[in-house]
Amino acid sequence: MAGNTIKTYTKDEKDQTKLFTFPDRITQNVNLDICVVDVLDIDFSCRVVVVTPDSTIRFTYQGRPELDKTFFVGDTVCDSEGIIILTDLYNHSIHVLSSEGYFMKFLITADDGVAGPYSLALYNKTLWVGCKAGVIKLYKLKCD
């Protein structure tokens, strides 16, 4: 295998703003947007930056205002409809965003038995969640 650089994402094409601080996780959505988990500082606060293929920021998401702890995203996946699913390690929850960046719901929380969700995989409507204590949980997703 060999790889050649096709494009580099560093600045927003419109206003030349730097796109990322520390891009930690990357996935591509069905609409070709690039979803990036961006670590902002030494306290590991995060945001999700969604960028179009032409380097324009579509939206950013920095968690919900009602959260008690620092918003820290370990991983993100996208489903076949463009829905964005992400872990929140410190708040023990899984967030669901629309492809436009609107918070839809908490899919799973500590009340549902998830503790320290960090990594994700999605296959055939099954969500795999790797948790901090060496546990992997599987959830069958239902269409609402």
Number of C-alpha atoms within 10 A of each C-alpha: 2 3 5 5 5 5 9 7 15 13 15 17 14 10 8 11 12 11 20 19 14 13 17 14 16 17 17 19 20 14 12 12 21 19 25 23 26 24 21 15 10 6 10 13 16 24 21 25 22 26 21 17 14 12 20 19 19 15 15 18 15 15 19 11 7 6 10 9 12 16 22 26 30 22 25 26 22 21 16 13 11 18 18 24 22 25 29 25 23 18 21 24 24 25 21 22 18 15 21 13 17 14 15 12 12 15 14 18 17 13 9 10 11 21 21 24 29 23 20 21 15 19 10 9 13 13 18 16 22 22 20 15 9 7 12 15 13 13 12 12 12 7 5 3
